[in-house]
Amino acid sequence: MWENSVGGLREYQRALVGDPVADKAAYERQSPLTYAKQIRAPLLNLQGENDVRVPRGQTEEVVKAVKANGGVVEAIYYPAEGHGFSKAENQQDARRRTLDWFDRYLKAAR
């Protein structure tokens, strides 16, 4: 995350986690990739293609790790969106996909 951040995002991250060199262990402990192999619940990721906080490549690493362990994972990438969706049609699609996901995996678990 540090490598993909700039300016204010880096300073925000440094305030939350610490210096990425001096506090490397803290970054590793907080990285989703560190725990991706332990994910057992179905995972849905809805993300903007232009997300600077969580670049697509990072999400793809988590998806690959979850799949490698036989986990259920789906990632949807919305063009021209960032960290959150500004287009109404993408907001609506994300809500629909989330509800469908819950219906498929939470209701089935009952």
C-alpha distances in whole Angstrom, upper triangle without the diagonal:
4,5,5,6,10,13,13,10,9,12,12,9,11,14,13,11,13,12,10,13,16,14,12,14,13,9,11,13,11,9,11,11,13,16,16,19,21,20,24,24,24,20,20,17,18,15,16,16,14,11,9,7,7,8,11,11,8,11,14,13,13,16,18,17,19,22,22,24,26,24,24,21,21,19,20,18,20,21,20,18,15,13,17,20,22,25,28,28,25,25,28,27,24,26,29,26,25,29,30,27,29,32,31,30,31,34,35,34,37
4,5,5,8,11,11,9,6,10,10,8,9,12,12,10,11,10,7,10,13,12,11,14,13,9,12,14,12,11,14,14,16,18,19,22,23,24,27,28,27,24,24,21,21,19,19,18,16,14,11,9,10,11,15,14,12,15,17,16,17,20,21,21,23,25,26,27,29,27,28,25,25,22,23,22,23,23,22,21,17,16,19,22,25,27,30,31,27,28,31,30,27,30,32,30,29,32,34,31,32,36,35,33,34,38,39,38,40
4,6,8,11,13,11,9,12,14,11,12,16,16,14,14,12,10,12,15,15,13,16,16,12,14,17,15,13,16,15,17,20,20,23,25,25,29,29,28,25,25,21,22,19,18,17,15,14,10,10,11,10,14,12,11,15,16,15,17,20,20,21,23,25,25,27,29,28,28,25,25,22,23,21,22,22,22,20,17,17,20,23,25,28,31,31,28,28,32,30,28,31,33,31,30,34,34,32,34,37,36,35,36,39,40,39,42
4,7,10,12,9,9,13,13,11,13,16,16,15,16,15,13,15,18,17,16,19,18,14,16,18,16,14,15,15,18,20,20,23,25,24,28,28,27,23,23,19,19,16,15,14,12,10,7,7,8,8,11,11,10,13,15,15,16,19,20,21,23,24,25,27,29,27,27,24,23,20,20,18,19,19,18,17,14,13,17,20,22,24,27,28,24,25,28,27,25,28,30,28,27,31,32,30,31,35,34,33,34,38,38,38,41
4,7,8,6,5,9,10,9,11,13,14,14,14,13,12,15,18,17,16,19,17,14,16,19,16,15,17,17,19,22,22,25,27,26,29,29,28,25,24,20,20,17,16,15,13,11,7,7,9,10,14,14,13,15,18,18,19,21,23,23,25,27,28,29,31,29,29,26,25,22,22,20,20,20,18,17,13,13,16,19,21,24,27,28,24,25,28,28,25,28,30,29,28,31,33,31,32,35,35,34,35,38,39,39,41
4,6,6,5,8,10,10,11,14,15,15,15,14,14,16,19,18,18,21,20,17,20,22,19,18,20,21,23,25,26,29,30,30,33,33,32,28,27,24,23,20,18,18,14,13,9,10,13,13,17,17,16,19,21,21,22,25,26,27,29,31,32,33,35,33,33,29,28,25,25,22,22,22,20,18,15,15,18,21,22,25,28,29,26,26,30,30,27,30,33,31,31,34,36,34,35,39,38,37,38,41,42,42,45
4,6,5,7,9,10,11,13,15,16,15,14,15,17,19,19,20,23,21,18,22,23,21,20,23,24,26,28,28,32,33,32,36,35,35,31,30,26,25,22,20,20,17,15,12,12,15,16,20,21,20,22,25,25,26,28,30,30,32,34,35,36,38,36,36,32,31,28,28,25,25,24,22,20,17,16,19,22,23,26,29,31,28,28,32,32,29,32,35,33,33,36,38,36,37,41,41,40,40,43,45,44,46
4,5,5,6,9,10,11,12,14,14,14,15,18,20,19,20,22,20,18,21,23,20,20,22,24,25,27,28,31,32,31,34,34,33,30,29,25,24,21,20,21,17,15,12,11,15,17,21,22,20,22,25,25,26,28,30,30,31,34,35,36,38,35,35,32,31,28,27,25,24,24,22,20,16,15,18,21,21,25,28,30,27,26,30,30,28,30,33,32,31,34,36,34,35,39,39,38,38,41,43,42,44
4,5,5,6,9,10,11,12,13,13,13,17,18,17,18,20,17,15,18,19,16,16,18,20,22,23,24,28,28,27,31,30,30,26,25,22,21,18,17,18,15,12,9,8,12,13,17,18,17,18,22,22,22,24,26,26,27,30,31,32,34,32,31,28,27,24,24,22,22,22,20,18,14,12,15,19,20,23,26,28,25,24,28,28,25,27,30,29,28,31,33,31,32,36,36,35,35,38,40,39,41
4,5,5,6,9,10,10,10,10,10,13,15,14,15,17,15,13,16,18,15,15,18,19,21,23,24,27,28,28,31,31,31,27,27,23,23,20,20,20,17,15,11,10,13,15,18,19,17,19,22,21,22,25,26,26,28,30,31,32,34,32,32,29,29,26,26,24,24,25,23,21,17,15,19,22,23,27,29,31,28,27,31,31,28,30,33,32,30,34,35,33,34,38,38,36,37,40,41,40,43
4,5,5,6,9,10,9,10,11,14,15,14,16,18,16,14,18,19,17,18,20,22,23,25,26,29,30,30,33,33,33,30,29,26,26,23,23,23,20,18,14,13,16,18,22,22,20,22,25,25,25,28,30,29,30,33,34,35,37,35,35,32,31,29,29,27,27,27,25,23,19,18,21,24,25,28,31,33,30,29,33,33,30,32,35,34,32,35,37,35,36,40,40,38,38,42,43,42,44
4,5,5,6,9,10,11,12,16,16,15,16,18,15,14,17,18,15,16,18,21,21,23,24,28,28,27,31,30,30,27,26,24,23,21,21,22,19,16,14,11,14,17,21,21,19,21,24,24,23,26,28,28,29,32,33,33,35,32,32,30,29,27,27,25,25,26,24,22,18,15,18,21,23,26,29,31,28,26,30,30,27,29,32,31,29,32,34,32,33,36,37,35,35,38,40,39,41
4,5,5,6,7,9,9,13,14,12,13,15,12,10,14,14,12,12,15,17,18,20,21,24,25,25,28,28,28,25,25,22,22,20,20,21,19,16,13,10,13,15,19,19,16,18,22,21,20,23,25,24,26,29,30,30,32,30,30,27,27,25,26,24,25,26,24,22,18,15,18,22,24,27,29,31,28,27,30,30,27,28,32,30,28,31,33,31,31,35,35,33,33,37,38,37,39
4,5,5,4,6,7,11,11,10,11,14,11,10,14,15,13,14,17,19,19,21,23,26,27,27,30,31,31,28,28,25,26,24,24,25,22,19,16,14,16,18,22,22,19,21,24,23,23,26,28,27,28,31,32,32,35,32,33,30,30,28,29,28,28,29,28,25,21,19,22,26,27,31,33,35,31,30,34,34,31,32,35,34,32,35,37,34,35,39,39,37,37,40,41,40,42
4,6,6,8,11,14,13,12,14,15,12,12,16,16,14,16,19,21,21,23,25,28,28,28,31,31,32,29,29,26,27,25,25,26,24,21,18,15,18,21,24,24,22,23,27,25,25,28,30,29,30,33,34,34,36,34,34,31,32,30,30,29,30,31,29,26,23,20,22,26,27,31,33,35,32,31,34,34,31,32,36,34,32,35,37,35,35,38,39,37,36,40,41,40,42
4,6,9,11,14,14,11,13,14,10,10,14,13,11,13,16,18,18,19,22,25,24,24,28,27,28,25,26,23,24,23,23,25,23,20,17,14,16,19,22,23,20,21,24,23,22,25,27,26,27,30,31,31,33,30,31,28,29,27,28,27,28,29,28,25,21,18,21,24,26,30,32,33,30,29,32,32,29,30,33,31,29,32,34,32,31,35,36,33,33,36,38,36,38
4,7,8,11,10,8,9,10,7,7,10,10,8,11,14,16,15,17,20,23,22,23,26,27,28,25,26,24,25,23,24,25,24,20,18,15,16,19,22,21,18,20,23,21,21,24,26,24,25,28,29,29,31,29,30,28,28,27,28,27,29,30,29,26,23,20,22,26,28,32,33,35,31,30,33,33,30,31,34,32,30,33,35,32,32,36,36,33,33,37,38,36,38
4,6,9,8,6,9,10,8,8,12,12,12,14,17,19,18,20,23,25,25,26,30,30,31,28,29,27,28,26,27,27,26,22,19,17,18,21,24,23,20,23,25,24,23,27,28,26,28,31,31,31,34,32,33,31,32,30,31,30,31,32,31,29,25,22,25,29,31,34,36,38,34,33,37,36,33,34,37,36,33,37,38,36,36,39,39,37,37,41,41,40,42
4,6,5,5,8,10,9,9,12,14,13,15,18,19,18,21,23,26,27,28,31,32,33,30,31,28,29,27,27,28,25,23,19,17,19,20,24,23,20,23,25,23,24,27,28,27,29,32,31,32,35,33,34,32,32,30,32,30,32,32,31,29,25,23,26,30,32,35,38,39,35,35,38,38,34,36,39,37,35,39,40,37,38,42,41,39,39,43,44,42,44
4,6,5,5,9,8,7,10,12,12,12,16,16,16,19,21,23,24,25,29,30,31,28,28,26,27,25,25,25,24,21,18,16,17,18,21,19,17,20,22,20,20,24,25,23,25,28,28,29,32,30,31,29,30,28,29,28,30,30,30,28,24,22,25,29,31,34,37,37,34,34,37,36,33,35,38,35,34,37,38,35,36,40,39,37,37,41,42,40,43
4,6,5,9,10,9,11,14,14,15,18,18,17,21,23,25,26,27,31,32,33,30,31,29,30,28,29,28,27,24,21,19,20,21,24,22,19,23,24,22,23,26,26,25,27,30,29,30,33,32,34,32,32,31,32,31,33,33,33,31,27,26,29,32,35,38,40,41,37,37,40,39,36,38,41,39,37,40,42,39,39,43,42,40,40,44,44,43,46
4,6,8,9,10,12,14,15,16,20,20,18,22,24,26,27,28,32,33,35,32,33,31,32,30,31,31,29,27,24,21,22,24,27,25,22,25,27,25,25,29,29,27,29,32,31,32,35,34,35,33,35,33,35,34,35,36,35,33,30,28,31,34,37,40,42,43,40,39,42,41,38,40,43,40,38,42,43,40,40,44,44,41,41,45,45,43,46
4,6,5,7,9,10,11,13,17,17,15,18,21,23,23,25,29,30,31,29,30,28,30,28,29,29,28,25,22,19,20,22,25,23,20,23,25,22,22,26,27,24,26,30,29,29,32,31,32,30,32,30,32,31,33,34,34,31,28,25,28,32,34,38,40,41,37,36,40,39,35,37,40,37,35,38,40,37,37,41,40,37,38,41,42,40,42
4,5,5,6,9,10,11,14,14,13,16,18,20,21,23,26,28,29,27,28,26,28,26,27,27,26,23,21,18,18,20,22,20,18,20,22,19,19,23,23,21,24,27,26,26,29,28,30,28,29,28,30,29,32,33,32,30,27,25,28,31,34,37,39,40,36,35,39,37,34,36,38,36,34,37,38,35,36,39,38,36,36,40,40,38,41
4,5,5,6,9,10,13,13,11,14,17,18,19,21,24,26,28,25,27,26,28,27,29,29,28,25,23,20,20,21,23,22,18,21,22,19,19,23,23,20,22,26,25,24,28,26,28,27,29,28,30,30,32,34,34,32,28,26,29,32,35,38,40,40,36,36,39,37,34,36,38,35,33,36,37,34,34,38,37,34,34,38,38,36,39
4,5,5,6,9,12,13,11,14,17,19,19,20,24,25,26,24,26,24,26,25,27,27,26,23,21,18,18,20,23,21,18,20,22,19,19,22,23,21,22,26,25,25,28,26,28,26,28,27,29,29,31,32,32,29,26,23,26,30,32,35,37,38,34,33,36,35,32,33,36,33,31,34,35,32,32,36,35,32,33,36,37,35,37
4,5,5,6,10,11,10,12,15,17,18,19,23,24,25,22,23,21,23,22,23,24,23,20,18,15,14,17,19,18,14,16,19,16,16,20,20,18,20,23,23,23,26,24,26,24,25,24,26,25,27,29,29,26,23,20,23,27,30,32,34,35,31,31,34,33,29,31,33,31,29,32,33,30,31,34,34,31,31,35,36,34,36
4,5,5,9,8,6,10,12,14,15,16,20,22,23,21,22,21,23,22,24,24,24,21,19,17,16,17,19,17,14,16,18,15,14,18,18,16,18,21,20,20,23,22,24,22,24,23,25,25,28,29,30,27,24,22,25,28,31,34,36,36,32,32,34,33,29,31,33,31,29,32,33,29,30,33,32,30,30,34,34,32,35
4,6,8,9,7,9,12,14,14,15,19,20,22,20,22,21,23,23,25,26,26,22,21,18,17,19,21,19,16,17,19,16,15,19,19,16,18,21,21,20,23,21,23,22,24,23,26,26,29,31,31,28,25,22,25,28,31,34,35,36,32,31,34,33,29,30,33,30,28,31,32,28,28,32,31,28,28,32,32,30,33
4,6,9,8,9,11,14,14,15,18,19,20,18,19,18,20,20,22,23,23,19,18,14,14,16,18,17,14,15,17,15,14,17,19,16,17,21,21,20,23,21,22,20,22,21,23,23,26,28,28,25,22,19,21,25,28,30,32,32,29,28,30,29,26,27,30,27,25,28,29,26,26,30,29,26,26,30,31,29,31
4,5,5,7,9,12,13,13,17,18,19,16,17,16,18,17,20,20,20,17,16,13,11,14,15,14,10,11,14,11,10,14,15,13,14,18,18,18,20,18,20,18,19,18,21,21,23,25,26,23,20,17,20,23,26,29,31,31,27,26,29,28,24,26,28,25,24,27,28,24,25,29,28,25,26,30,30,28,31
4,5,5,6,10,10,10,14,14,15,12,14,13,15,15,18,19,19,16,16,13,11,13,14,13,9,9,12,10,7,11,12,10,11,15,15,15,17,15,16,14,16,15,18,18,21,23,24,22,19,17,19,22,25,27,29,28,25,24,27,25,21,23,25,22,20,23,24,21,22,25,24,21,22,26,26,25,28
4,5,5,8,10,10,14,15,16,13,15,14,17,17,19,19,20,17,17,15,12,13,13,12,8,9,10,7,6,9,10,8,9,13,13,13,16,14,16,14,16,15,18,19,22,24,25,23,21,19,21,24,27,29,31,30,26,26,29,26,23,25,27,24,22,26,26,22,23,27,25,23,24,28,27,26,29
4,6,8,9,10,14,16,17,16,18,17,20,20,23,23,24,21,20,18,15,17,17,15,12,13,14,11,9,13,13,10,11,15,14,14,17,15,18,16,19,19,22,22,25,28,29,26,24,22,24,27,30,32,34,33,30,29,32,30,26,28,30,26,25,28,28,24,25,29,27,24,25,29,28,27,30
4,6,5,7,11,13,14,13,16,16,19,20,23,23,24,21,22,19,16,18,18,17,13,13,14,12,9,12,13,9,9,13,13,12,15,13,15,14,17,17,21,22,25,28,29,27,24,22,23,26,30,32,33,32,29,28,30,28,25,26,27,24,22,25,25,22,22,25,24,21,22,25,25,23,26
4,5,5,9,11,12,10,13,13,17,17,20,21,23,20,21,18,15,16,16,14,11,10,11,9,6,8,9,6,6,10,10,9,12,10,12,11,14,14,18,19,22,25,27,25,23,21,22,25,28,30,31,30,26,26,28,26,22,24,25,22,20,23,23,19,20,23,21,19,20,24,23,22,25
4,6,8,11,12,12,15,16,20,21,24,24,26,23,24,22,19,20,18,17,14,14,13,11,8,10,10,6,6,9,8,6,9,9,12,12,15,16,20,22,25,28,30,28,26,24,26,28,32,33,34,33,29,29,31,28,25,27,27,24,22,25,24,21,22,24,22,19,21,24,23,21,25
4,6,9,12,12,15,16,20,22,25,26,28,25,26,23,20,22,21,20,17,16,16,14,11,12,13,9,8,11,11,8,11,9,12,13,16,18,21,23,27,30,32,29,27,25,26,29,32,34,34,33,30,29,31,28,25,26,27,24,22,24,24,20,20,23,21,18,19,22,21,19,22
4,6,8,8,12,13,17,19,22,24,26,23,24,22,19,20,19,19,16,14,15,13,10,10,12,9,7,10,11,9,10,7,9,10,13,15,18,21,24,27,29,26,25,23,23,26,29,30,31,30,26,26,27,25,22,23,23,20,18,20,20,16,17,19,18,14,16,19,18,16,20
4,7,8,12,15,18,21,24,26,28,26,27,25,22,23,22,21,19,17,17,16,13,12,14,12,8,10,12,9,9,6,8,10,13,16,19,22,25,29,31,28,27,25,25,27,31,32,32,31,27,27,27,25,22,23,23,20,18,19,19,15,15,17,15,12,13,16,15,13,17
4,6,10,13,16,19,23,24,27,24,26,24,21,23,21,21,19,16,17,17,13,13,15,13,10,12,14,12,11,8,7,9,12,14,17,20,23,27,29,26,26,23,23,25,28,29,29,28,24,24,24,22,19,19,19,16,14,16,15,12,11,14,12,9,10,13,12,11,14
4,7,10,13,16,20,22,24,22,25,23,20,21,19,20,18,15,15,16,13,11,14,13,9,10,14,12,10,7,5,6,8,11,14,17,20,24,26,24,24,22,21,22,26,26,26,25,22,21,21,19,16,17,17,13,12,13,12,9,10,12,10,7,9,13,12,11,15
4,7,10,13,17,18,21,19,21,19,16,17,15,17,15,11,12,13,10,9,12,12,9,10,14,13,12,8,6,5,6,8,11,14,17,21,23,20,20,18,18,19,23,23,23,22,19,19,19,17,14,15,15,12,10,13,13,9,10,13,12,10,12,15,15,15,18
4,7,10,13,15,18,16,19,18,15,16,14,16,14,11,12,14,11,9,13,14,11,12,16,16,15,11,9,6,5,6,8,11,14,17,20,17,17,15,15,16,19,20,20,18,15,15,16,13,10,12,12,9,8,11,11,7,10,13,12,11,13,16,16,16,19
4,6,10,12,14,13,15,14,11,12,10,13,12,8,10,12,10,9,13,14,12,13,17,17,17,13,11,8,6,5,6,8,11,14,16,14,14,12,12,13,17,17,18,17,13,14,15,13,10,12,13,10,9,13,13,11,13,16,15,14,16,19,20,20,23
4,7,10,12,11,14,14,11,12,10,14,13,10,12,15,13,12,16,17,16,17,20,21,20,17,15,11,8,6,5,6,8,11,13,11,11,10,9,10,13,14,14,13,10,10,12,10,7,10,11,9,9,12,13,11,14,17,16,16,18,20,21,22,25
4,6,9,7,11,11,8,9,8,11,11,9,11,14,13,13,16,18,17,18,21,22,22,19,17,13,11,8,6,5,6,9,10,8,7,7,7,8,12,13,14,14,10,11,13,12,9,12,14,12,12,16,17,15,18,20,20,20,21,24,25,26,28
4,5,5,9,10,9,9,8,12,13,11,13,16,16,15,18,20,20,21,24,25,25,23,21,17,14,10,8,5,5,6,7,4,5,6,7,7,10,11,13,13,9,11,14,12,11,14,16,14,15,19,19,18,21,23,23,23,25,27,29,29,32
4,6,9,11,10,8,7,10,12,11,12,15,16,15,18,20,20,21,23,26,26,23,22,18,15,11,9,6,6,5,6,6,6,9,10,10,12,13,16,15,12,14,17,15,14,17,19,17,18,22,22,21,23,26,25,26,27,30,31,32,34
4,6,9,9,7,8,11,13,12,14,17,18,18,20,22,23,24,26,28,28,26,25,21,18,14,13,9,8,7,6,6,5,7,10,10,12,13,17,17,14,15,19,17,16,19,21,20,20,24,25,24,26,29,28,28,30,33,34,34,37
4,6,6,5,7,10,11,11,13,15,16,16,19,20,21,22,25,26,27,24,23,19,17,14,13,10,10,10,9,7,4,5,8,10,12,14,17,18,14,15,18,17,15,18,21,19,19,23,24,22,24,27,27,27,28,31,32,32,35
4,6,6,9,11,11,12,14,16,17,18,20,21,22,24,26,27,29,26,25,22,20,17,16,13,13,13,12,10,7,7,11,13,15,17,20,21,18,19,22,21,19,22,24,23,22,26,27,25,27,30,30,30,31,34,35,35,38
4,6,10,11,10,11,14,15,15,17,19,20,21,23,25,26,27,25,24,20,19,16,16,14,15,16,15,12,8,7,10,13,16,19,21,22,19,19,22,21,19,21,24,22,21,25,26,24,26,29,29,28,29,32,33,33,35
4,7,8,6,7,10,11,11,13,16,16,17,19,21,22,23,21,20,17,16,13,13,12,13,14,14,12,9,7,11,14,16,19,21,21,18,18,21,20,17,20,22,20,19,23,24,22,23,27,26,25,26,29,30,30,33
4,5,6,7,9,10,12,13,15,16,17,19,21,22,24,22,21,17,16,13,13,11,12,13,13,12,9,9,13,15,17,19,22,22,18,19,22,20,18,21,23,21,21,24,25,23,25,28,27,26,28,31,32,32,35
4,5,5,6,9,10,10,12,14,15,16,18,20,21,19,18,15,13,10,10,8,11,11,13,12,11,11,13,15,18,19,21,20,17,18,21,19,17,20,21,19,19,23,23,21,23,26,25,24,26,29,30,30,33
4,5,5,6,9,10,10,12,14,15,16,19,20,19,19,15,14,11,13,11,14,15,16,15,14,14,17,19,22,23,25,24,21,22,25,22,20,23,25,22,22,26,25,23,25,28,27,26,28,31,31,31,34
4,5,5,7,9,10,11,13,14,16,17,19,17,17,14,14,12,13,13,15,17,18,16,14,13,16,19,22,23,25,25,21,22,25,22,20,23,24,21,21,25,25,22,24,27,26,24,26,30,29,29,32
4,5,5,6,9,10,11,12,14,16,17,15,14,11,10,8,10,10,13,15,17,15,14,13,15,17,20,21,23,22,18,19,22,19,17,19,21,18,17,21,21,18,20,23,22,21,23,26,26,26,29
4,5,5,6,9,10,10,12,14,15,14,14,10,10,8,11,11,14,16,18,17,16,16,18,19,23,23,25,24,20,21,23,21,18,21,22,19,19,23,22,19,22,24,23,22,24,27,26,27,30
4,5,5,6,9,10,11,13,15,14,14,12,12,11,14,14,18,19,21,20,19,18,20,22,25,26,28,27,23,24,26,24,21,24,25,22,21,25,24,21,23,26,24,23,25,28,28,27,31
4,5,5,6,9,10,11,13,11,12,9,11,10,13,14,18,20,22,20,19,17,19,21,25,26,27,26,23,23,25,22,20,22,23,19,19,22,22,18,20,23,21,19,22,25,24,24,27
4,6,5,6,8,10,11,9,9,6,7,7,11,13,16,19,21,20,19,18,19,21,24,25,26,25,21,22,23,20,18,21,21,17,17,20,19,16,19,21,19,17,20,23,22,22,26
4,6,5,6,9,10,10,11,9,10,11,14,15,19,21,24,23,22,21,23,24,28,28,30,28,24,26,27,24,22,24,24,21,21,24,22,19,22,24,22,20,23,26,25,24,28
4,5,5,7,9,9,11,10,12,13,17,18,22,24,26,25,23,22,24,26,29,30,32,30,27,27,29,26,23,25,26,22,22,25,24,20,22,24,22,20,22,26,24,23,27
4,5,5,7,5,7,7,10,11,15,17,21,24,26,24,24,22,23,25,29,29,30,29,25,25,27,24,21,23,23,19,19,21,20,17,19,21,18,16,19,22,20,20,23
4,5,5,5,7,7,9,12,15,18,21,24,27,25,25,24,25,26,30,30,31,29,26,26,27,24,22,24,23,20,20,22,20,17,19,21,18,17,20,22,20,20,24
4,5,7,10,11,13,15,19,21,24,27,29,28,27,26,28,29,33,33,34,32,29,30,31,28,25,27,27,23,23,26,24,21,23,25,22,20,23,25,23,23,26
4,6,9,11,14,16,20,22,26,29,31,30,29,27,28,30,34,34,35,33,30,30,31,28,26,27,27,24,23,25,24,20,21,23,20,18,21,23,21,20,24
4,7,9,13,15,19,22,25,28,31,30,29,28,28,30,33,33,34,32,29,29,30,27,24,26,25,22,21,23,21,18,19,21,18,16,18,21,18,18,22
4,6,10,13,16,19,23,26,29,27,26,25,25,27,30,30,31,29,26,26,26,24,21,22,22,18,18,20,18,15,16,18,15,13,15,18,16,15,19
4,7,10,14,17,20,23,26,25,25,23,23,24,28,28,28,26,23,23,23,20,18,19,19,15,14,16,14,11,13,15,12,10,13,16,14,14,18
4,7,10,13,17,20,23,21,21,20,20,21,24,24,25,23,20,20,21,18,15,17,17,13,13,15,14,11,13,15,13,11,14,17,16,16,20
4,7,10,13,16,19,18,18,18,17,18,21,21,22,20,16,17,18,14,13,15,14,10,11,14,12,10,13,15,13,13,15,18,17,18,22
4,7,10,13,16,14,15,14,15,15,19,18,19,18,14,15,16,13,11,14,14,11,12,15,14,12,15,17,16,16,18,21,21,21,25
4,7,10,13,12,13,13,13,12,16,15,16,14,11,12,13,10,9,12,12,9,11,14,14,12,16,18,17,17,19,22,22,23,26
4,6,9,9,10,11,11,11,14,13,15,13,10,12,14,11,10,14,15,12,14,17,17,16,19,21,20,21,23,25,26,27,30
4,7,6,8,10,10,8,11,10,12,10,7,10,12,10,9,13,14,12,14,17,17,17,20,22,22,23,24,27,27,29,31
4,6,9,12,12,10,11,10,13,12,9,12,14,13,13,16,17,16,18,21,21,21,24,26,25,26,28,30,31,33,35
4,7,10,11,9,9,9,13,12,10,13,15,14,14,18,19,18,20,23,24,23,26,28,28,29,31,33,34,35,38
4,7,7,6,7,8,11,11,9,10,14,13,12,15,17,17,17,21,22,21,23,26,26,27,28,30,32,33,35
4,6,7,8,10,14,14,11,12,16,15,14,16,19,18,18,21,23,22,24,27,27,27,28,31,32,33,35
4,7,9,12,15,16,12,12,16,16,13,15,18,17,17,20,22,21,22,25,26,25,26,29,30,30,33
4,7,9,11,13,10,9,12,13,10,12,15,15,14,17,19,19,20,23,24,24,24,27,28,29,31
4,6,8,9,6,6,10,10,9,11,14,14,14,17,19,19,20,22,24,24,25,27,29,30,31
4,6,9,8,7,11,12,12,13,16,17,17,19,21,22,23,25,27,27,28,30,32,33,35
4,6,5,6,9,10,11,13,14,15,17,19,20,21,23,24,26,27,28,29,31,33,34
4,5,5,6,9,10,11,12,14,15,17,18,20,21,23,24,26,26,27,29,31,33
4,5,5,6,9,10,11,12,14,15,16,18,20,21,22,24,25,26,28,30,31
4,5,5,6,9,10,10,12,14,15,16,18,20,21,22,23,25,26,28,30
4,5,5,6,9,10,11,12,14,15,17,18,20,21,21,23,25,27,28
4,5,5,6,9,10,11,12,14,15,17,18,20,20,21,24,25,27
4,5,5,6,8,10,10,12,14,15,16,18,19,20,22,24,26
4,5,5,6,9,10,10,12,14,15,16,17,19,21,22,24
4,5,5,6,9,10,11,12,14,15,16,17,19,21,22
4,5,5,6,8,10,10,12,14,15,15,17,20,21
4,6,5,6,9,10,10,12,13,15,16,18,20
4,5,5,6,9,10,11,11,13,15,16,18
4,5,5,6,9,10,10,11,13,15,16
4,5,5,6,9,10,10,12,14,16
4,5,5,6,8,9,10,12,14
4,5,5,5,7,9,10,12
4,6,6,5,7,10,11
4,6,6,6,9,11
4,6,5,6,9
4,5,5,7
4,5,6
4,6
4
